[in-house]
Amino acid sequence: MKKTLGGKKKFIILLLLFLAQIVCFIDKTAMNFAIIPISKELNLTSDKAGLILSSFFLSYAIMQFIGGYLADKWGVKKVLTGAISIWSIATILTGMARSSSTLIASRFLLGVGEGAFPASASVAIVDNFQKETRARAKSVISAGASVGFAVGSIVVTLLLTSIGWNWMFFVFGVIGILLAVIFWFVLQSTEEKKDTQKVKKQNKVPIKSLLKLSLIWKLMIAAFFTNVVFWGLQSWLPSYWVKVKGMDMVSMGVYSSIPYILGFISFLLSGWVLDKFMVGREKYMFIIGAFFSAIFIYLMFNTQSIPLAFTYLTLSNVFLNAMNITVFVLPLKHIAEDSVGTATGIINTGAQIGSILTPTIMGFLINAFDQNYNVAFMFLVASSLAVLIVGITINTKKKIDDLNVATAEASK
C-alpha cells in the first residue's frame, strides 16, 4: 500500500487541485457564455454552435482513459502539469480563433488537456489520503467545479461585456500557465518514487479484469446520464435565459452564480456523508439525487418567475452533485490503489460520451421544435430518471466484494 504524505504537504496538494479545478471549469464553461456573442459575430446557427460546444467533449472523452492510464504509469506530476499546460494553450488559441473550424480545433485541444485531469487528480488523492478520508478529499476537488461556475458566471460575463471574448480567453490561458508552473515545483516527481514502481506493477489490476465487473459498467452508465443532465444545463441555459427569458448578460451571469454557491456546500456535505454513513449503501445517493434532480429541473422550466426558476435550478444542482460525486468516490475506496486512475478513466469515458452528444442533441431538439427549449429540457428530466433506474440495480456490497476478488487475482 502506498504511503501518504505528511499533513501539511498533502493539504497543499489538495489546495492546488482545488484551484486547478476552479480554473478548469472556468475555462471549460466560458464558451457556454461566449458562444452568444461569437454566434452573432460569426453568424453561427444553433446546430453549428452545438457542434462547437460538443467538439470539446469528444477529445475530453478520449483522454479520460488515456489520462488515467498515464497517471498510473508515469505519476501525477508529469500528467497534471502537462494537462494544465495544454488546456491553457488551447484557451489562448480559442481567443485567436476567427472561424467555426478554428474554434472547433481549439476546443478539441482544450478537451485533450482537461480530459487528463479528473483521473490523474483521483490518483493524487490515493497517493496522499487514506481510504477513510478520500470521499472528503474528492468532494473538495469536486467543489472547485461549483466555485468555478459561480465565479466564472460573473467574471466571464463581465469580461465579455468589457474586453470582449478574444481577450477574455487570453486572460484565462495565462492564469492556467502560471498554475502549471506552480504544480511542477510542488508535486513529487516520479523519479523520487522509483522504489515504488515495482510494487505499482505488481498491484495494478489488468484492464480486462476491470471491464469484467458489472459495477464498472453501471457506474459508466450512471456517469453518462449524469453528464447528459449536467452539461445539457450548462451548455444551453445561458442561451435560454437570454433568448427565452429576456435577461441581459450581466444579470444572467449574477443569477447563474447562485446555484453553484450552494453547490459548493452540497459537494462537501456529500463527501462527508459518503465517508461517515454510506459505505455499502451508496446506491441511495443515486436514487434520491436522481429523483429530486428530475423534479426540480421540470419545475425550473415550467415557472414564469425568474427568481423561482433559479431557485429550482439551485435545488436540482444540489442533488445532481450528490449523484456525480458518488460515481467517482466508489473507485477511490474499492479499486486497487495503483489502478484508480485507469478505473476512473474508464468510468469517466462513459460520462464524457454523454457530454459529447448532449449539446448537439439539445441544439437539434431546439431547432426541430421551433426554438422550444422545453422539449430539450424534458430530455434532461428523462436522463435524470435513467440514473435512478441504474441506482436501483446496483448491489453495492456484493459488487465491492467482486472488486476485491479482482484485485486479489491481479496481484497473484
Secondary structure, 3 states (H helix, E strand, C coil): CCCCCCHHHHHHHHHHHHHHHHHHHHHHHHHHHHHHHHHHHHCCCHHHHHHHHHHHHHHHHHHHHHHHHHHHHHCHHHHHHHHHHHHHHHHHHHHHCCCHHHHHHHHHHHHHHHHCHHHHHHHHHHHHCCHHHHHHHHHHHHHHHHHHHHHHHHHHHHHHHHCHHHHHHHHHHHHHHHHHHHHHHHCCCHHHHHHHHHHHHHHCCCHHHHHCCHHHHHHHHHHHHHHHHHHHHHHHHHHHHHHCCCCCHHHHHHHHHHHHHHHHHHHHHHHHHHHHCCCCCCHHHHHHHHHHHHHHHHHHCCCCCHHHHHHHHHHHHHHHHHHHHHHHHHHHHHCCHHHHHHHHHHHHHHHHHHHHHHHHHHHHHHHHCCCCHHHHHHHHHHHHHHHHHHHHHCCHHHHHHHHHHHHHHHCC
